[in-house]
């Protein structure tokens, strides 16, 4: 969990409690050390959050302080709902699960009227997950490779049926409406290449990493690939 996300989680926990909570309890819930919690609390206090603490007892938000919930109008909620449904239906398992979690957090802070309209009533917006198991194949592993800059070993099948094995540097994913494509630097071709995820027969994440440069990154590819 990144620090910014952890700080947000701490504030949510404090906001949802009437009594104090100890650093140990927070550390156990967030699966970090108590020392990390102490540093996070110091960062929150320095940023202006009115957190009260007492040695040996715990932390709480100042009694009259409230973090304002996110507020959306009807059209914004419809746009968010559509986006979540698209991610759930067309992306990998991890991204779909994250989208569902985000939607539940939004639901939890909706005013009563919007809550009745978008939570209690039957779902009205459906995005079919057509061929998701093929179109988004290996997308979770590829996203991890992009973030961590791990090289990937692909067993790839071209449109004509010819198979090849490539070591690539994953740079980005592009969704074309029905197909996900990996934009990568191919070590065999020593150039950019596009790989359809539904044609990746097997994928292995390598321990070897890569470093992007001014002439080898997703933005450079896109600038030169589009008129």
N, C-alpha and C positions, 0 to 999 in steps of 0.2 A: 504494500500500500504506500503510495506517495505521500510526502509530508502534507501537501495541501489537502489531500483527501482525508488524511488522518485528523487534521485540525478541524475540518468540517464535521467529521464524525464525532469528535470530542464535544463540539458545541451542540450537536444534536442530542447527545447523551445528557449533557448538563441541562439543556432546555427541557428535556422530558422528565426530569426528576424534581421532586419537592425537597428531598433530603440530600445530604452531602454524599460524595462518592470518593473513595480513596484512590491514590495513584495505583495501588496494586490491583484494585478492581478494574480500573480503566486499562491497565496493562494486560490483564487477562482477557478482557473483551476484545481488545484490538490486537492481541497477540504480539506485543512488543515488550521491551524491558521497562521497568519503572523509571530508569534513568531517561529513557526516551520521552516518557510522559512528563517528567519534570521539565525537560527542555521545551516540549511542546507548550506546556502551561506558561512558561516564561515568555515564549514567542507570542502567545495569545494576549497575555497581559501587556506586553510592550506594544502590541498593535491596537490597544485601547479597549479590549474586551473586559467588562467589569466582573472579573472572576475573584471570588472571595476564597481564601484558604486559611487553614489553621493547622499547624503542625500536629500530626498524630490523629487528626480528625478527617480531613478531606477537603474537597473542592465543591463549589456551587456557584451558580450565577447570582449576581446581586438580585434580591427579591423582586424589585420593580422593573428589572430589565427584561426585555423580550426581543428576540431576533425576529424581525418581520418575515413572514412566509413569502415565498414566491407567489406573485399574482399574475394570472393570465386571463385574457379575455377569451370569448368563445372561439374566435377564428384562430388565435394562437394555440389553443388547446387542440383544435382539429388538426392543425399543422403538425403539432408534436405527436399526436396520436398516429397520424399517417406515417411520420418518420419512424416511429417505434415499430409499427406493423411491418414496414418495409425492411427494417433491419432484422426483425425477428424471422421474416420469411425468406430473405435473400442472402443473409450473411451466415457466418459460422456459428457454432453452438455458444461459444463464450460471448461473442458480441451480442447475440440474440438474448442471452440470459442477462447481460448487463443492461440492455435496452428495457427489458421487462422490469428489472429492479428500479431503474430510473423512473419508469412510469408509475410504479407503486409509490415512490417517494412524492411524486407530483400529486397523485390522488390524495395522499395523506394530508396535504395542506390546502386542498380546495375548499372554497366557501360552500355552505350547505347546498345552495341552488345548483352550482356546477357539479358538485359531488353527486347529486341525484341524477343529473343529466348524463354524466359521463362514467359513472361507476355503478349506480344501482340499476340503470336501464340496460337492456340487452345490447351487446356490441353491434354497431351498425356499420363499422368500417372493417372490411376484410381484405387482406392481401394474400392471395393463394401462394403457397410455397411450392411452386411448380419446379420439379427436378432439382430441388435444393441440394439433395445429397450428391449430385454431380456438379452443378454449377459452382457451388461454394466448397468443393472438396479441398481439404488441407488448408483452408483459409486461416484457421486459428494458428496453425504452425507457421504459416508464411508471415502472418502479422507479427508473431514473436520474433521471427528471423529479421524482419525489417527493423523492429524496435531495438533488438540487441545486436544488429549488424553481424549476424551469423551467416556464413555461406550455406547454400542449400545444394544438395545433390538431387537432381531430378531425373527420373526415368520417364521420358516424354514420348508421346505418340503423335506424330504429325497427322494432318488431314488425309494424306495419301496412305496412311497406315504404317509408314516407316518409323521405327523406334530408335531413340538415341539416349545417351546418358550425358547430362550436362552439369557442370558445377557453375552456379550462378550467384551473383550478388543481388539479393532481393531489394528493390528500391521502392516499389509502391504497388498498390492494387487499384485497378480501374474496373468499374461495373458498367456494362454496356446495355443494361436493360434486361438481358437474359443470360449473360455470360460474364463471369469474372475473369480478368486477365492480369497476370503478373508482369510488371515491367521490371526487367532485371538486366544486369550486365553479364553477358555470357563469356566465360573464360575461353571457350573454344573459338568463338567468333571474334573475340576481343572487341565487342561492340554491344550496343543495346539490342535486346530481343524481347518479344512479347510471347507469353506462354498462357494458353487457355487452361484454367484450372481443371476443367472436365477432361483434359487430355493428359493430365499428370497421373501416370499409372502408379508411381511410388515416389515418396519424398523422404529425404533424410536430412535432418539438421546437423550440420558439421560443427565441430568445436572451433574451427578456424574462422576468424572474423575478417572483415574488410573495412576500409576507410573510404568514404566518399570524397570526391574532389570537386573543383569548380566545373570540370568537364565530365564528371561521372556522378550524377544525382538525378532525382526524379524531375526537378524543375528544369534542369538543362535538357533532359530528354523531351519534356513537353514543349519547351520553347522551340526546339528544333523540329519536332514532329508535326506541329500544327502551323498552318499558314498564318 
